[in-house]
């Protein structure tokens, strides 16, 4: 995985797996060790055939818990500024692997995305696992960039 996204093997976090996760759309979740490594990601192709969502346990500022980047060339998206479907997969991944689980069983996190494409976005995750089922909520703020109308 590391080589296909322009990173060294040591840039991939080893405490948690790279794993395909789906909450409707499937993404390969890739944990990286640092924000610096996340910033260095360069997709060289579309080896995965699906979306790739890389994240680290560090934000761009002190108000953020996590940062992420999403790539899905197979869907015609080089890099997305804010991806609710991928953030939902990440919330489930965090809950499954026990990252940031509070005493009440919930994972709550603020997530930064879109910085590398000049469209910083804030996403908010809330996930709770009950047996094999997950309850996942994603919300956030994005930067308005365009408006249009469809004339039929």
N, C-alpha and C positions, 0 to 999 in steps of 0.2 A: 504494500500500500504506500509506504513512504516514498519510494522512488517514483511512483506514478503521479504523486502530487508535488514533486520537487523538493522533498525533505530528506533528511538523513534518518536512518533507522532509529537513532537515539532521540529524535524529535517526537516520536510517537510515545504517548504515555503507556506505561506497561502495567499499571495497576488495574486497568479496565480494558476490555476487548474492543477491537473494531467489530462492529456487529450490524447486520441488516435489521432495520426496525420499520414496521409499517403501522400507521394509524389510518390507512386508506391509500396513501402513496408511500412507496418504500424508499428509504434512504439508507446509505451506508454511514453509520455514525462512527467518526474517527476522533478519538481523544488525543489531543496533542499536549505536550508538556508546558508550553508557554505561549504568551501572547506574541512574542517575537517569532516563534515558529509558525503560529497561525498566520501572521502577516506575510511570511515567506512562501506560503503555498502558491504553487503555479501548476495548474492543470495542464498536462502535456497531451492528453487524449481523453477518450471516453471508455477507458478500460472496464468500467463497472456497469455500463449500460443503464444505470439508474442515477438518481441524485446522490451526491456525496455531501455530508454535513459534518464539517470538522469543528471541534469546539475546544476551548481550554477553560480552566477554572480560574480565570482572571479577566476582569473587564478592562475597558479603555480608561475608566476613571473609577473613583471610589464608590460611586452609586450603583455600579454594575457587579453582579456576581460572576457572570460568564460572558464569553465572547464566542461568536461562531461565524462561519462562512459557508455558503451553500453554492454548489456547482451542479448543473444538470444539463450538460450539452445535448444529451439524447432527447431532452424536452425543449431544446432551442434556447436554453438559458445558460449564458456563460457564467455569470455570478449574480445572484439575487440579493437585493438590499434587505428584504425582510420576508421570511418564509414561515408562515404559520404552520403549514403542514409538517415541515421538517422540525420546527420547534416543538410540536406535539410529540413527534418521535423521540426527540431528545428528552423531553419530560418523562416519557415512559422509560427510557433507558436509564435516566438518573434514578428513578424510583426502583426499577428492577435491581440495579446494582448498589443501592443504598447510599448514593452520593447526596449529601445535604438533606437527609430525611430528618425532620423535626420530631419532637416527642409525640405529636399527634398523628404521626405517620405520613404527613404531607411533605412533598418537596415543593418549596416556593423559591423561585429565583428570578432575578432580573437578568436579561440577556441582551447583549449588544450585537448588532449585525449591520452590515452595509457600509462600514467605515472605509474599506478599501475601494469602493465604487463611488465614494463621495456622497452617499445618501445614508447617513447614520440613522439607525432605527433602534427603538427600544421595544423589546418583547418581554412579557411577563408570563411565567410558567407556574402552574399549580397542578401537582399530580399526587394521586394517592392510590396505592395498590391494595386490593381486597382479594386475597386468594390469587387466582389467575387473571382477574379483571383489573383494569386500571381506569380510574376516572381522571381525565386530563382536561385542563383548561388552559387556553392560550389567549392572550390579549396584547395590546401594545399601541405604540405610536410610531407613525412613519412620516417621512417628509413628502409633502404634496409636490408632484412634479409635472402633472399634466391633467387636462380635462378634455373631454370630447363628447360628441353626439353621434349616434348612429341614425342615419336617415334611411328609412325603408320605403 
